[in-house]
């Protein structure tokens, strides 16, 4: 079965399992997850067991997102977030990822944004229809972190296309049955956060982590010049 046929099977399974009142607008691959976009997300959010049961049945990770047309405007959503989150959380910025329907909340104390057992996050989702993504404010202002976050948000559409392509490969049926695997260490294992592992199988080549040593330019990167690693 080709990837398009498998996608249609997944989409049909989702539509059969969920009530029509949920007004499902699309079902998308997002890397290892199946994203369900709904025009009436409250129905799915208020009955979390429905999604859990579907995830168990399909053996997939499922995330619910609201369709763009039902989300509050940036101004209304930001106002609601600041009303729901206690001032003690010290929110430093609020941004929006329109392609994934996420409101990115940066705060000094992210635990207060999350709330007890995630209660505040759920309330933000119910009232704004934006999915909260909470990040801790860096202890020291960093231009590098700001640039990385800017690129992540500005290139959201490109990132989503990559996620969809990766999702097709993750969720498709296995092509080959000879299940061999090889791991190549590309260096940095004696330094915290610096390890880089190149995983090869009969079907895929995967780079896991790629830590950079910013303090020592002469050996900043893992051994990406190894013959086993070919970025092309």
N, C-alpha and C positions, 0 to 999 in steps of 0.2 A: 504493500500500500504506500502511495507517495505521501509527502508531508501535507499537501492540501487535503487529501482524503482523511488523514488523521485529525487535522484541524477541524474539519466539518463534523467528524464523529464527536470530538470534545465539545464543540459548540452545541450540537444537537442534544448531547447528554445534559449540558447545563440548562438549556431551555426547557427540557422535559422535567427536570428536577425542581425548578424554581417556579413560583406562581406567576401568572401573567401580570398580576398587579404590580410586580417588581419592575416592569417595563424595562427589560434588558435591552440596551441599545447596541452593545457589542461585547464580544469575548475576544481577548487578545493574549498572545504570548508575551510575557515579560520576564525573560530569562527563565529561571526555574519555576516561576509562578504562573498561574492562570489568572488574569485580571478580568473581572466581571464589571462592566460599566452599566450603571442603572440610572434611570430617570426618576425612580422612586426608591432611593437607597435606604430610607428609614425602615422600610419593611424588612430588608435584609439585616440592617444593623440592630434592630430591636429583637430579632430572633437569631441570635448567633449560632444556636444549635443547628439551624437549617444549613448554614454554610459548613459547619464542622462535619455534619453527616455527609454532605456532598463531597467534601475533601477526603473523608475516609473511604467512601464508595469508589471514587475515581483514583484514589491514591495519588493525589496531586496537592500541591500547595496553592491555595486560592486566596485572592485578595479582592475585596469589594471596593470599587471606586465609583464616584458619582459622575454622571454625564456632564459635560461642560455647561450645558444650558441651565442646569438646576443649581449650580454653585453660586454662592453670594459673590458680589463684586469684591475687588481687593479691599476697598475702603470699609465696606460693611463687615467683611470677614476679619480684618485686622481689629476693628472696634470690638467685635464679639470675643475674639481671642483675649484681648486685654481686659475685658470685663470678666471672663471666666478664670483667668490665671491670676493668682494672688500677686500683689505688688512685690512681695518678698522674693519671688522668683527672679526678679531683675532681668526682664526681657531686654535684650540689646538690639535685636533686629527681627523683622518679620518679612519674609520673601515668599514668592509664589512660583511653583513649577506647574505651569498650565498644562503641559503635555501629559503629566501624570496625576494632576489634580491634587497636588500636595502643597500644604502651607508649611514653610520651613521656619521654625521658631528657634532662635538662638537666645539662650538665657544663661545667667551666671549659675543658677540652681535648677538644672533640668528636672530634678526629681519633683519639684513643686509644680512644674508644668504638666508632668505626667499624671500626678495625683495618686491617691491610694488605689492600688490595683488597676491603674490606668483609667480611673473614672473621669478625670478632666479631659483626657484625650478623646474618650468616647463622646463626651458632651460637646467638645469642639466639632467633632465630625458630624454629630446629629444637628447642630445648629447652623453650621456653615456649609456642610457638604464638601469641605476640603479635608483631606487626610493629613493629620499632623505628622511632621517629621522634626523631632526635637534634637537639637544639637547644643553642646556646651560651648559657651563663649570662651575662646582661648585665654589663658591667664595673662599672656603677653600678646599685645596686638601684633599680628603677623600679616604682612602684605602677601606672602606666599599663599597662606590659607585663604585669604580673600580672593586671590586670583584663581585658585583651584575651584572654590565655590562658585565664582562668577562663570567660569568655563563650564562647570557642570550644569548650571542653570541656563546659560545662553545656548549651549549645544544640546538642549534637552531632546529635541526632535531627532537629532543624529543618534543620541544615546538610545532612544527608544527603538529606532530601526535596528541598531545592533542587538538590543535585548530580544527583539522579535526573531531575528535570524538565529541567535543562540538558542532561543526557546524552541524553534523548529527542530534543531538538532537534539536538544534534550528530550523532547517529548515524542520524537519519531521512534519507530520500531528499530530494534537492533538489526544492523545490516550484516555484520560478520559474527560468527559464533566462536572463533578462536580468541578467547579472552586473555590476551597477554597485556602486560603493563610494565613500563619502565620509568623509573624516577631518576632524574639527573640533578644533583645539587650544584647550583650556580654560584654558591659562595655566600658569605655573610652569616653563617650559622653560629658564630661565636659572639655576635653582636645582637642586642635586643632589637627586634623589628627589622632586621636586615636580611633575613633569609629569603632566598629565591629558589623555587623548585619547578623544574620543567617535567611535566607528566606527559608521557606518550602512550597511546593505546593503538590498537589496530584501526581505530576510526578517528581519533582526535589527538591534537597537540594542545596542551593547556599550560599556561604560565601561572603558577600560584605564588602570589606576592612578588614584589620587585623593590625591595628596600633600597633607599639611597642614603649614603653617608655624606650629608651636606657639610660636615666639618672637615673632611679630608678629600679635597677635589681629586687628588691623584688616584684614589681608589674609591670613588664615589659610587660606582655602579657594580652590580653583580657581573659575573663573567658571561656577558651576552655575546661574546665573541667565540664561544664554544661551538665546534662544528655541528653538534646536535641541535643547536638552537638557530633556526633560520626564520627570521620574522616575515620573510616573503612567503 
